[in-house]
Amino acid sequence: LRPVRDFNATIASSAFHLFPVADPVRWRLGSDAYGAKAAGFSNPPRGVSISYFLKEKAKGDVKIEILDDQGTVVRKLTSILREPDGSDDNEDPEELKKAALSVDAGVQRTSWDLTWEGAAKIKGGKIDTGDPIEGPRAVPGPYSVRLTVDGKTQTAPLQILPDPRGGVSQADLEAQVTHALRVRNDVTKLTSLVNDLRSVKEQLKARSKALEPRK
């Protein structure tokens, strides 16, 4: 209800507006079924909801970035539709459409699941368990939300609150995410190497075909 309560003539006359973001709790959820539809309803998205207003349909890309207190981009959400990567995850095209930010006029809402950017995935790769595109969970602390529309930006503060049931120290959580980000970066490097090898393979095939004697 935040956009409904805050909306006024000043916001309505603005080209775009980023509404204040409620501070989310870093809940430790123990079920993969969170968010599954049941009995005619579904749970709200994980993490935090982010609402913004566009007076007119955006001419270009709409982008929302989450930054930590050092200014590092933790996660980027965009209106550009992500194409399926052809892996055995069987990505649902409809879910990919829902993940893209809306560029339409009016009040729009998206969500951030409190995770960092994940690793780059190998196109057509086989995945035994998990999903490299899902990054590690952000630790409690101060962050900011930055909305970019047609080259102009607005920001709002965000504070991730710790799970009150948890007994893990802040230092341990930070060590966990540091290690997870190193692993993520290594997976991305591996993906880049695979892409390079595939490119070389295709170039060799093309060169070999070009050198074949004409009949």
C-alpha positions in Angstrom: 0.0 0.0 0.0 3.0 2.3 0.1 2.5 3.7 -3.4 -1.2 4.3 -2.7 -0.4 6.2 0.6 2.4 8.2 -0.8 1.0 9.1 -4.2 0.3 12.8 -4.7 0.2 15.6 -7.3 4.0 16.0 -7.2 4.7 12.4 -8.0 2.0 12.4 -10.7 3.7 15.3 -12.5 7.1 13.7 -12.3 8.6 11.8 -15.2 9.3 8.9 -12.8 9.5 8.2 -9.1 11.1 5.5 -6.9 9.0 4.9 -3.8 10.6 4.3 -0.4 11.5 0.7 0.2 10.6 -1.2 3.4 13.5 -2.8 5.2 13.4 -6.6 4.6 14.3 -9.3 7.1 16.9 -11.8 5.9 14.7 -14.8 6.8 16.2 -18.2 6.6 13.6 -20.2 4.8 13.7 -24.0 5.1 11.4 -25.0 2.2 11.9 -25.0 -1.5 8.1 -24.9 -1.8 8.0 -21.2 -0.7 5.9 -19.2 -3.1 4.2 -22.3 -4.6 0.5 -21.9 -5.4 -1.9 -23.7 -3.1 -5.6 -23.4 -2.3 -6.0 -20.6 -4.8 -3.3 -18.2 -3.5 0.4 -17.9 -3.4 3.0 -16.5 -1.0 4.5 -13.1 -1.7 7.8 -12.9 -3.5 10.9 -13.6 -1.4 12.9 -10.5 -0.2 11.6 -7.0 -0.7 9.1 -5.4 -3.0 10.2 -2.3 -5.0 7.6 0.1 -6.5 8.2 2.8 -9.0 6.1 5.2 -11.1 6.4 6.1 -14.8 4.4 9.1 -16.1 4.8 7.8 -19.6 6.0 4.6 -21.2 9.8 4.6 -21.0 11.6 5.1 -24.3 14.5 2.9 -23.4 15.6 0.4 -20.8 14.3 0.6 -17.2 16.9 -0.6 -14.7 17.0 -1.1 -10.9 20.3 -1.7 -9.2 21.0 -2.8 -5.6 24.2 -1.3 -4.3 26.0 -2.1 -1.0 27.5 0.5 1.3 30.7 0.5 -0.8 28.8 1.4 -4.0 29.3 -2.1 -5.4 26.4 -3.3 -7.6 25.0 -6.4 -5.9 22.2 -7.1 -8.3 20.7 -5.6 -11.4 17.1 -5.9 -12.6 16.2 -4.8 -16.1 13.4 -4.4 -18.5 15.4 -6.3 -21.1 14.0 -9.8 -21.4 16.5 -12.5 -20.6 16.5 -15.3 -23.2 16.4 -19.0 -22.2 20.0 -20.4 -22.1 19.0 -23.8 -23.3 20.2 -25.6 -20.2 18.3 -28.5 -18.7 16.6 -26.2 -16.2 13.7 -25.9 -18.7 13.2 -22.2 -18.0 9.6 -21.0 -18.4 9.4 -18.2 -20.9 6.4 -16.8 -19.0 8.5 -16.6 -15.8 11.3 -14.8 -17.7 8.7 -12.2 -18.9 7.5 -11.7 -15.4 11.1 -11.1 -14.2 11.6 -8.2 -16.7 10.8 -4.8 -15.4 7.8 -3.1 -16.8 8.3 0.1 -19.0 4.6 0.9 -19.1 3.1 4.1 -17.6 1.7 3.9 -14.1 2.8 2.4 -10.8 4.9 -0.7 -11.3 6.2 -3.2 -8.8 9.0 -5.8 -8.8 10.9 -7.6 -6.1 14.5 -8.4 -5.1 15.1 -11.8 -3.5 18.1 -10.5 -1.5 20.7 -12.3 -3.5 23.7 -11.2 -5.4 24.1 -11.6 -9.2 24.8 -15.2 -10.0 27.4 -16.8 -12.3 27.2 -16.9 -16.1 25.7 -20.1 -17.3 27.0 -22.3 -20.1 24.4 -22.4 -22.9 22.9 -25.8 -23.3 24.7 -27.0 -20.1 23.6 -29.8 -17.9 22.9 -29.0 -14.3 22.8 -31.7 -11.7 21.5 -29.6 -8.8 21.0 -25.9 -8.0 21.3 -23.1 -10.5 24.5 -21.0 -11.1 22.4 -18.0 -12.0 21.2 -17.8 -8.3 23.8 -15.8 -6.5 24.7 -15.9 -2.8 22.4 -14.2 -0.2 23.3 -10.7 0.8 24.3 -10.1 4.4 22.4 -7.8 6.8 23.4 -4.2 6.5 22.9 -0.9 4.6 22.2 -0.9 0.9 20.6 1.4 -1.6 18.2 1.0 -4.5 19.0 2.9 -7.7 16.3 3.3 -10.4 17.4 4.4 -13.9 14.9 5.6 -16.5 16.0 7.0 -19.8 19.4 7.9 -18.4 18.2 9.6 -15.2 18.4 8.1 -11.8 16.8 8.2 -8.3 17.9 6.3 -5.2 16.4 5.1 -2.0 18.0 3.6 1.1 17.5 0.0 2.1 18.5 -1.9 5.3 18.6 -5.7 5.3 17.7 -6.8 8.9 19.1 -10.0 10.3 16.9 -13.0 11.0 16.0 -12.6 14.7 16.1 -16.4 15.1 19.7 -16.8 13.9 22.8 -17.1 15.9 25.4 -16.7 13.1 27.6 -13.6 13.6 27.9 -10.8 11.0 31.6 -11.7 10.5 30.7 -15.3 9.7 27.9 -14.2 7.3 30.4 -11.9 5.5 33.0 -14.6 5.3 30.3 -16.9 3.7 29.3 -14.4 1.0 33.0 -13.6 0.3 33.7 -17.3 -0.3 30.5 -17.7 -2.4 31.4 -14.8 -4.6 34.8 -16.2 -5.3 33.2 -19.5 -6.3 30.7 -17.5 -8.5 33.5 -15.7 -10.2 35.3 -19.0 -10.9 32.2 -20.4 -12.4 31.8 -17.4 -14.7 35.5 -17.7 -15.7 34.9 -21.4 -16.6 31.8 -20.3 -18.7 33.9 -17.8 -20.5 36.6 -20.5 -21.3 33.9 -22.8 -22.6 32.5 -20.0 -24.8 36.0 -19.3 -26.1 36.6 -23.0 -26.9 33.3 -23.2 -28.7 34.1 -20.1 -30.7 37.5 -21.5 -31.8 35.9 -24.8 -32.7 33.4 -23.1 -34.9 36.1 -21.0 -36.5 38.2 -24.2 -37.2 35.1 -25.9 -38.8 34.5 -22.8 -41.0 38.2 -22.7 -42.0 38.3 -26.4 -42.7 35.2 -26.2 -44.9 36.6 -23.2 -46.8 39.8 -25.1 -47.5 38.1 -28.2 -48.9 38.9 -28.8 -52.5 36.2 -27.9 -54.9 34.7 -30.8 -56.8 
